[in-house]
Amino acid sequence: MALAELGVVVLDCPDPRALAGFYAEVLGGTVEGEGDWVDLKVPGGQALAFQAAPGFVPPRWPAADHSQQFHLDLVVEDLDAAEKGVLALGARPLDAEDRERGFRVYADPAGHPFCLCAC
């Protein structure tokens, strides 16, 4: 028996509305809220929340001395098309050179790592 139910995954960032907008373009959904807390309601999926964090320092990937803390795996049908889309939205590649494997790693505009996965 579970002790709890997952409510929402929260990403700290300097601009919650802007980062929620980035993920809304990537995942679809509706951005709700203003100020220090913004929600992204994703159709048929887990909601994401974005929280203002004064002095935010983005994680570094990979770096054993500066943990990435967590990352999102985003399942896509076409890695090349999805890569083109996220780069146009402001993502930057972290580990995307190996075109033979089924995933590529990027950073969102606030620096959080995420993977596009053709799993």
Secondary structure, 3 states (H helix, E strand, C coil): CCCCCCCCEEEEECCHHHHHHHHHHHHCCEEECCCCEEEEECCCCCCEEEEECCCCCCCCCCCCCCCCCCCEEEECCCHHHHHHHHHHCCCEEEECCCCCCCEEEEECCCCCEEEEECC
